[in-house]
Amino acid sequence: MMTGAKKKRSAVWRKIQAVRFEDIKLWCTRRLPILTWVPVYNWKENLIPDMVSGMMLAIQQVTQGLAFAVLSSVHPVFGLYGSFFPVIIYAIFGMGHHVATGTFALTSLISANAVERLVPSVSINFTTNNNSAPLGLSEFEMQRIGVAAAVSFLGGIIQVVMFMLQLGSATFLLTEPVISAMTTGAATHVVTSQVKYLLGMKMPYISGPLGFFHIYAYIFENIRLVQLEALLLSLLSIVVLVLVKELNEKFQRNIKVVLPIDLVLIIATSVACYYADMEYVYGLEVVGHIPEGLPSPKTPPMNILPEVVTEAFGVALVGYVASLALAKASAKKFKYTVDDNQVSCLISCALILVVIYAIGPMLYWLPMCVLASIIVVGLKGMLMQFRDLKKYWNMDKIDWSIWISTYLFTICFAANVGLLYGVVCTIVIVIFRFPRAKTLNLKNVKEVEYKYKPEDNCESLKQVKIVSVNNPLVFLNAKKFHADLIKIIQKDSTSSQACEDVNKCEQNTLLCSFPNGSCHGESLQPCHSERRVLILDCSGLNFFDYTGVSVLLQIYMDCKSRHIDVLLAHCKASLAKAMQYGGNLESENPVFFESISSAIDAIRIHRNYSKFSEQSEV
């Protein structure tokens, strides 16, 4: 006789032997999408378009990488690294055909909070070339990137834990007004952080609660420190960027390749700054030394992970929300009819590698005010979400209020705080609004798609009431659902004058049992020759909980005591199983039906059979 351990080992061995090559192949392709699209890639038709899109993507990644690295308070070269390594990983593991990973403004701003808090800047000067650290970067710059890497590393772990706990299902709490307000507020923060570069001002790093207002207070108090050359170059760059981008968007159907104005502006201003020697003549701040080559892999400093938990949660949450919004938008727009963007990601990686090894050092003379202009113009889409306020005002004043309050919380504190407030506010409002929503709707038999003979004149259906359930039945609205249904039953009862005494007694039975009541068993007999029937149309009952099922069972038993048959149409199997398990549904006839028509058919058949039986007895 085999022991339990031997049986267990033999069962595991049988499972291992049952694994087929096709199963292993399916498992690999699900986790490595690159194995799915590479074999079927149409090189002849898609390679050239992918090369063009890869070049455009590389241009965008280089410019935004440099800009958002500065936004993270780290050396600009790490923006190039951040545009290279994640894109390769996403090309292998990513499943979104029109999503490219890289640096991101909102998460960069959150990371900057940790960087400035743990490695405060005495005097930031990216032109310093110190060979004491790898790639010729100073120890100060390496400490800063260590903090930023720790934030990203811990943020990634948090997202993995969120995946394992299946917290993605909670995204229904992230409503459109909340996401719109949070991203708009975060974009406002980003613009504010770049004002010092746009104006050419030297100012300390200001963050924390109400830091948004302290920044502008400092600027107005020190307005005399504005550098006119930087201001004029910033205005010129913004005008050129906006004008060319608008023209590209307007004529994108007529031209195959849009003008890469970001790259053109970077090259033009770098050349102008070099020949005019603006760094020394006008004191214009430039990017400075860009190291050549790629750094060797290095783990982030684990000892500071506990100190960056707050920022890591912000990066994980805000990054997830922003990625979710982009993925939904691309899926809605393209419906994933093309599968060739992973190749364009790889092409962009190759071009970024060229920039890192060859072109990077030429960016020494790039003015910081131009980078700031690129950041500000790149956030135009987020800032234009202010136009959504008119839509929310006309559709729902409460959503408008949520947008305004979430935006204010975001600019007063931070993006993650604003997002948390928006979610909590949404939950509270749902709790207050949900129980007040209309739960039931009374239908007429003639409104139902039911075919009956004209000669019948629906005589057998006069005592049938059809009530449709409009909302899910949970603890939030179960009490109101019960009260609304009681009103319908009471109204139907009082309309029958012939049974006034019985109705009074039945009403007491439904609502409460009076200790001094005089209702006897014989008085509770129905005075109608046919029992009344209540059909609950459960097609709108999408989900339920224990409280909801309990209320349905209570209604069933109350109606039974009133000599009213309760039938449930369009009832899901899960609801029927829960009611059968939770209560005693003693009935000679079926209770659950696939449709209202089938329930009405059952009523007519039963009543015709009852009449036939009575005539037979006579």
Secondary structure, DSSP 4 states (H G I P E B T S, - for coil): ---HHHHHHHHHHHHHHH--HHHHHHHHHHH-THHHHSTT--HHHHHHHHHHHHHHHHHHHHHHHHHHHHHTTS-THHHHHHTTHHHHHHHHH---TT------HHHHHHHHHHHHHHS--SS--TT---TTSGGG--HHHHHHHHHHHHHHHHHHHHHHHHHHTTGGGGGGGS-HHHHHHHHHHHHHHHHHHHHHHHHT-------STTHHHHHHHHHHHTGGG--HHHHHHHHHHHHHHHHHHHHHHHTTTT-SS---HHHHHHHHHHHHHHHHTHHHHT---B------S-PPP----GGGGGGGHHHHHHHHHHHHHHHHHHHHHHHHHHTT----HHHHHHHHHHHHHHIIIIIGGGGGG-BHHHHHHHHHHHTHHHHGGGGHHHHHHHH-HHHHHHHHHHHHHHHHT-HHHHHHHHHHHHHHHHHHHGGGS--EEEE-GGGSS----GGGTTGGGTTEEEEEE-S-BSTTTHHHHHHHHHHHHHHHHHT-GGGHHHHHHHHHHHH---TT----GGGGS-SSSS-EEEEEEGGG---B-HHHHHHHHHHHHHHHHTTEEEEEES--HHHHHHHHHHS----SS--EESSHHHHHHHHHHHHHHHHHHHHHH-
